Structures are given as C-alpha cells and as structure tokens.
C-alpha cells in the first residue's frame, strides 16, 4: 500500500503544479485586467482546491502508514530530537513538509472560500491572487525536489 500511495502522491504533484499555475494565470489575469469574476474563475479555483486536497489526503495517508518514511522520521525525532534536526531528510519529512503543506492547504482553502463569498469581483480576485500565490509558493518550497521527480 505504501508504494502505491507514494507513487500516486508523486505523480499527483505534477497535476497540482499544472492546475495551480493555470489557476494563477486565470486569477492574475482577471485581477490585472479588472475583469468580472465568472464561472471560469470559479471552476479553476475549485479544481485547484480539489486537486490539492487529493494530494494532501494522499500525503496524510503516507504520513500515518507505520512503515513509511515520515513515521520513521518521527520515531527518530522522538528518540533524539537535536540530532534528528541536523539530518535533512528526517527534519524535512518528519516536520517541515507536513507543516508547510498543512499551512498551504489552509491558505488555499481560505482564499477559495473568501473569493466565493465576497463581492465585488475586485475583492474576489484579490483574495484568490493573494491566497493562491502564497499557497503555491509554500507548495514549491515544500516539495522535495532532490527526490526522484518521476517514480517508474
């Protein structure tokens, strides 16, 4: 189960990046050109939230699988925290990655929710631009780029 979930989590990262870049293009364009918020922006926002939530759930499953990398990192951290913090992979997968992605998830959800509820369109775009951009920046920082980019 771990390998299948890891494979799905690895490939879904690319879908999240593509959808988030598309969504950012849509909301930035609307913000800069002072457009009206339309169904296109709503669909793009929902797609970004949905795909990122799927990725987050896959990551949470990986985090709680007893034989997984994150659980191994947490076990090591609980035994010798100062030494564990000096080891890049242990610190990253045991603490940094889950925390960054949780914060990014909250920011993206807040942005989508606020953009859906506020009026006028200028405020919708402002919420979407700020939150989706911050969310994507956290996602980019939180991706382990040194790991295999494609798992075959």
Buried (B, 14 or more C-beta within 10 A) or exposed (E): EBEEBBBBBBEBBEBBBEBBEEBBEBBBEBBEEEBEBEEEBBEBBEBBBEBBBBBBBBBBBBBEBEEBBBBBBBEBBEEEEEEBEEBEBBBBBBBBBBEBBBBBBEBBBBBBBBBBEBEEBBBBBBBBBBBBBBBBEBBEEBBBEEEEEEEE
